[in-house]
Amino acid sequence: MYLKRSPLAPDQFPVMPDIAGVQIWTAESGAKYKNRPDVLLVKFGQDANVAGVFTKSTTPGAPVEWSRECLARYANGGLLVSAGNANVFTGRKGARDVVKMAGFAARALNRMPEDVYICATGVIGEPLDLGPFEKLFARNSFMRSHASWAQAAQAICTTDTYTKGATQTCQIDGASVSICGIAKGSGMIAPDMATMLSFIFTDANISRTLLQSLLADLCATSFNAITVDSDTSTSDTVLLVATNKASHEPIDHIADPQLAGFKQALHKLMLDLAHQVVRDGEGASKFIAVHVSGAQNEKAAKTIALSIANSPLVKTALAGEDANWGRIVMAVGKSGEKAERDKLTIHFGPHLVASHGFRAPGYDEDKLSVYMQNPELEIRVDVGVGPGEFTVWGCDLTHGYIDINADYRS
């Protein structure tokens, strides 16, 4: 299935440096896709620390269960990702296949199978055909040359229309530190931990416990603050790998002042990747920021923001460039969170459209119609209750979403 590049895509894939202690290969198994890489293999240095967050779905895939166990035993050998088949809802065979995939990767990486994380993305409910992977790893010819970050990003794509990567640099105690990350995701995006798949690597010298704390904390306002279609994947995984190759002294405490620059850079990278996922939302033509303030608390603000961003009526109005702010009122009201109707204010970008429970006195439909033609839109809502605020990023809903998902298994 050929998918047209999203109109919201960045101009090009970023130039990303190598990360000391990380080796990358990609390959074409031919299991589902032809003439493109669909397998990513990564080897971590032996001193690497790994953090991870996974879907909270109660129907997770076998790869998620395996990788959770890897994280619990502090595995740090490497990573194998396959695209095309999610290996979800495949019974005991799916679990056995993950073990075999780990064995393929372990032999290639000279690691133990239980030390290799496994991730998969694609169709749910179809048994995995191990034949192509067995042949691929029997030859191992793809390991003759290392892959680029762009090739790695392409290898994990499914319905993505472009590859997603981001990089940041910072200083820790005078030492230069690099962070590089890739992600995939386009549909089935309403993360309850992370995004579809994202893998982030840094040469920073940071303890595993601190790395895990950072990842979980920063996910809340990046990967956990995006939505395309309100559906949480069965395969969502984010891994953060620190190779400890940078020259600064180890950091193992969240209060260490040397950590501030790294935390800021890491969050910026994660937010960049999360936004790229939304910009590639299936059929999307608008990138939407929804900021809610005046809520009872941050959790309530997020709930209201998601109610707006996920509303099919709101999303289709935005696709049609219709400033139907009444649908925002509806979405606030259905959220279940406290809101003062007669204190409610709504802005579309710089334009105040509703205030004090009524249409704004200076409301100008013509000016608002011009604003709605922009590819990037901002909706700001204050519900007049308390100090809580939160921002969610989403996209519109077009017929393209239906076309892609109606034909997904074809």
C-alpha positions in Angstrom: 0.0 0.0 0.0 1.6 3.3 -1.1 1.0 6.2 1.2 1.5 9.8 0.2 3.9 11.7 2.4 2.1 13.7 5.1 1.8 17.4 4.3 2.8 18.1 7.9 6.1 16.2 7.6 9.5 17.9 8.3 11.5 18.9 5.3 14.2 16.2 5.8 15.6 13.6 8.2 18.0 15.3 10.6 21.8 14.8 10.6 22.5 12.6 13.6 25.9 11.6 15.1 27.0 8.2 16.0 26.6 7.2 19.7 29.7 5.5 21.1 28.7 2.0 22.4 25.9 1.6 19.9 26.1 -0.5 16.7 23.2 -0.6 14.2 22.2 -2.9 11.3 19.1 -3.1 9.1 17.9 -5.8 6.8 15.1 -6.8 4.4 13.4 -10.1 5.5 10.7 -9.9 2.9 8.2 -11.2 5.4 5.7 -8.5 4.5 7.3 -5.5 2.8 9.3 -5.7 -0.4 12.4 -3.7 -1.3 12.7 -1.9 2.0 14.3 -2.7 5.4 11.9 -4.2 7.9 14.4 -5.5 10.5 16.4 -3.4 12.9 19.2 -4.9 15.0 21.1 -2.9 17.6 24.0 -4.0 19.8 24.6 -2.2 23.1 28.0 -1.9 24.8 28.5 -4.1 27.8 28.4 -1.2 30.2 25.1 0.2 28.9 22.1 1.0 31.1 18.6 0.5 29.7 15.3 2.1 30.8 11.9 1.3 29.3 8.2 2.1 29.4 5.5 -0.1 27.8 1.8 -0.1 26.9 -0.7 -0.4 29.7 -3.0 -2.3 27.4 -4.4 -5.5 29.0 -3.9 -7.3 25.6 -0.2 -6.7 25.1 1.9 -8.5 22.5 4.3 -11.3 23.3 7.3 -9.0 22.4 6.1 -6.5 25.1 5.9 -9.2 27.7 9.4 -10.4 26.8 10.9 -7.0 26.9 9.3 -6.2 30.2 11.0 -9.3 31.6 14.3 -8.1 30.0 14.0 -4.8 31.7 13.3 -6.4 35.1 16.5 -8.5 34.8 18.6 -5.5 33.7 19.2 -6.9 30.3 21.5 -4.7 28.2 22.7 -6.8 25.3 20.8 -5.4 22.3 17.5 -4.9 20.5 15.7 -6.6 17.6 12.7 -4.9 16.0 10.6 -6.3 13.1 7.9 -4.5 11.2 4.8 -5.9 9.5 3.5 -8.3 12.1 2.9 -7.2 15.7 2.9 -10.8 17.1 -0.1 -9.9 19.2 -2.9 -12.2 20.2 -1.0 -15.2 18.8 -1.2 -17.5 21.8 1.6 -19.7 23.0 3.1 -19.8 19.5 3.7 -16.0 19.7 5.6 -16.4 23.0 7.7 -19.2 21.6 8.4 -17.2 18.5 9.8 -14.3 20.6 12.2 -16.7 22.2 13.4 -17.9 18.8 13.7 -14.3 17.6 15.8 -13.5 20.6 18.0 -16.5 19.8 18.5 -15.4 16.2 19.6 -11.9 17.4 21.7 -13.2 20.3 23.8 -15.4 18.0 24.4 -12.5 15.7 25.3 -10.2 18.5 27.3 -12.7 20.6 25.0 -12.2 23.5 22.6 -14.3 25.5 18.9 -14.5 24.2 17.6 -13.3 27.5 19.7 -10.2 27.2 18.1 -9.0 23.9 14.9 -6.9 23.8 12.4 -7.8 21.1 9.9 -5.3 19.6 7.4 -5.8 16.8 4.8 -3.7 15.0 2.2 -4.4 12.4 -1.0 -6.5 12.0 -2.6 -8.0 15.1 -3.8 -11.6 15.3 -1.7 -13.1 12.6 0.8 -15.9 13.5 4.4 -14.9 12.8 6.2 -16.7 9.9 9.7 -17.2 11.2 11.0 -18.6 7.9 12.2 -15.3 6.5 13.9 -14.3 9.7 15.6 -17.7 10.1 17.0 -17.4 6.6 18.1 -13.8 7.2 20.0 -14.6 10.3 21.5 -17.8 8.9 23.2 -15.7 6.3 24.0 -12.7 8.4 25.2 -10.9 5.3 23.4 -7.7 6.3 25.9 -7.3 9.2 28.8 -6.5 6.8 28.1 -2.8 7.1 26.5 -0.6 9.7 23.2 1.2 9.0 22.5 4.9 9.3 19.9 6.4 11.7 17.7 7.1 8.7 17.8 3.5 7.6 17.1 2.4 11.2 14.1 4.7 11.3 12.8 3.3 8.0 13.1 -0.3 9.2 10.6 0.1 12.0 7.9 1.9 9.9 4.5 0.4 9.0 1.9 3.0 7.8 4.3 5.9 8.5 4.7 8.2 5.5 8.1 9.4 6.6 11.0 8.4 8.9 11.2 10.1 12.3 14.4 11.0 14.0 15.7 13.7 16.4 19.0 14.6 18.0 20.2 16.8 20.8 23.5 17.7 22.4 24.2 19.1 25.9 27.0 19.5 28.5 27.4 17.5 31.6 30.2 18.7 33.9 32.0 20.2 30.9 31.8 17.0 28.8 29.8 16.9 25.5 26.9 14.5 25.5 24.9 13.4 22.5 21.3 12.0 22.4 19.8 10.4 19.3 16.3 8.9 18.9 14.0 7.4 16.3 10.3 6.6 16.4 7.5 5.1 14.4 3.8 5.8 14.7 1.0 7.0 12.5 -2.3 5.4 13.7 -3.5 3.6 16.8 -2.0 6.5 18.7 -3.3 7.5 22.2 -0.4 6.3 24.3 -0.9 5.2 27.9 2.9 5.2 28.5 4.7 6.1 25.4 4.3 6.0 21.6 4.1 3.1 19.2 7.8 2.4 19.2 10.7 4.8 20.0 14.3 4.0 20.7 16.6 6.7 22.2 20.4 6.4 22.7 22.8 8.6 24.6 26.5 8.3 25.5 25.7 9.9 28.9 27.1 8.2 32.1 23.8 7.9 34.0 22.7 5.1 36.4 19.9 2.7 35.4 17.6 3.8 38.2 18.0 7.5 37.4 17.5 6.7 33.7 14.3 4.9 34.4 13.0 7.8 36.5 13.8 10.3 33.8 12.1 8.4 31.1 8.9 7.7 33.0 8.7 11.4 34.1 9.4 12.9 30.7 6.9 10.6 28.9 4.1 12.3 30.8 4.4 15.5 28.9 5.7 14.1 25.6 4.7 10.7 24.3 1.8 10.5 26.8 0.5 13.9 25.7 -0.3 13.0 22.1 -3.3 11.4 20.3 -4.2 10.6 16.7 -7.3 8.5 17.1 -7.8 7.7 20.8 -6.6 4.1 20.4 -3.8 2.7 22.6 -1.6 0.2 20.9 -0.9 -3.3 22.1 2.8 -2.9 21.3 3.8 0.5 22.6 7.4 0.6 23.7 10.0 3.2 24.5 13.5 2.2 25.3 16.2 4.7 26.5 19.8 3.4 26.4 22.8 5.1 28.1 26.1 3.7 27.0 28.1 5.5 29.7 30.9 6.4 27.2 30.9 10.2 27.8 33.8 11.5 29.9 31.9 13.1 32.8 31.6 11.5 36.2 28.6 9.1 36.7 25.3 10.7 37.7 23.0 8.7 39.9 20.8 11.2 41.7 17.9 13.3 40.3 18.9 16.3 42.3 22.4 16.5 40.8 22.7 20.0 39.3 24.8 18.6 36.4 21.6 16.7 35.3 19.6 19.8 34.4 20.9 20.3 30.9 20.6 16.7 30.0 17.1 16.5 31.2 16.1 19.5 29.2 17.7 18.1 26.1 16.1 14.7 26.5 12.7 16.2 27.0 13.1 18.4 23.9 14.1 15.3 21.8 11.2 13.2 23.2 8.7 16.0 22.5 10.1 16.4 18.9 9.6 12.7 18.2 6.1 12.7 19.8 5.1 15.7 17.6 6.5 13.9 14.5 4.2 11.0 15.2 1.2 13.3 15.4 2.3 15.1 12.2 2.2 11.7 10.5 -1.3 10.9 11.8 -3.1 8.7 9.3 -4.7 11.1 6.8 -3.9 14.2 8.9 -3.9 17.6 7.4 -3.8 19.7 10.6 -1.4 19.6 13.6 -3.4 20.7 16.7 -2.2 21.9 20.1 -5.0 21.9 22.8 -4.1 23.8 26.0 -6.5 23.6 28.9 -6.1 25.8 31.9 -8.2 26.7 34.9 -8.9 23.0 35.7 -9.2 21.5 39.1 -5.7 19.9 38.8 -3.3 18.8 36.1 -5.0 15.4 35.7 -8.3 17.1 35.1 -6.8 19.4 32.6 -5.4 16.5 30.7 -8.7 14.7 30.7 -10.5 17.7 29.3 -7.7 18.3 26.7 -8.0 14.7 25.5 -11.8 15.0 25.3 -11.4 17.9 22.9 -8.5 16.4 20.9 -10.2 13.0 20.5 -13.7 14.2 19.7 -14.6 13.1 16.1 -16.8 16.2 15.8 -14.0 18.5 16.8 -11.5 16.7 14.6 -13.8 16.7 11.5 -14.6 20.4 12.0 -10.9 21.2 12.0 -10.4 19.1 8.9 -13.1 21.2 7.2 -11.6 24.4 8.5 -14.8 25.2 10.3 -14.4 27.2 13.5 -17.3 25.4 15.2 -16.4 26.3 18.8 -19.7 24.9 20.0 -18.0 21.5 19.6 -15.3 22.5 22.0 -18.0 23.4 24.5 -19.5 20.0 24.0 -16.2 18.2 24.5 -15.5 20.1 27.7 -18.9 19.2 29.0 -18.6 15.5 28.3 -15.2 15.1 29.9 -16.6 14.4 33.3 -14.3 17.0 34.9 -15.4 20.1 36.7 -15.9 23.2 34.5 -17.7 26.5 35.2 -19.9 27.0 32.1 -20.3 30.8 32.8 -16.6 31.3 33.2 -15.5 29.3 30.2 -13.2 31.0 27.6 -12.2 29.6 24.3 -9.4 30.9 21.9 -8.6 29.6 18.5 -5.1 30.9 18.1 -5.1 34.6 19.0 -8.9 34.9 18.5 -11.2 34.9 21.5 -14.4 33.1 20.3 -16.2 32.5 23.6 -16.1 34.1 27.1 -18.3 34.1 30.2 -20.6 31.4 28.8 -21.4 33.3 25.6 -20.0 34.1 22.2 -17.3 36.7 22.5 -18.4 40.3 21.8 -15.6 40.8 19.2 -16.2 37.5 17.4 -15.3 37.8 13.7 -16.2 34.8 11.6 -14.2 36.1 8.6 -11.0 36.5 10.5 -11.4 33.1 12.2 -12.0 31.4 8.8 -8.7 32.8 7.6 -6.9 31.4 10.7 -8.5 28.0 10.3 -6.7 27.6 7.0 -3.4 27.2 8.7 -1.8 23.7 8.8 -1.0 24.3 12.5 -3.8 25.3 14.9 -4.0 26.1 18.6 -7.0 25.8 20.8 -6.9 27.3 24.3 -9.6 26.7 26.8 -9.9 28.0 30.4 -12.6 26.2 32.4 -12.6 28.6 35.4 -12.2 26.1 38.3 -8.6 26.0 39.6 -4.9 26.0 38.8 -4.6 22.9 36.7 -3.3 23.1 33.1 -2.0 20.7 30.5 -1.3 20.6 26.8 -2.2 17.8 24.4 -1.2 17.6 20.7 -3.3 15.9 18.1 -4.5 16.1 14.5 -7.7 16.4 12.5 -9.7 13.5 11.1 -10.1 13.2 7.3 -11.3 10.6 4.9 -7.7 9.5 4.4 -7.8 7.9 7.9 -10.7 5.7 6.7 -9.0 4.8 3.5 -5.8 3.7 5.2 -7.4 1.7 7.9 -10.1 0.1 5.7 -7.3 -1.3 3.5 -4.6 -1.9 6.2 -4.6 -5.7 5.9 -4.9 -5.8 2.1 
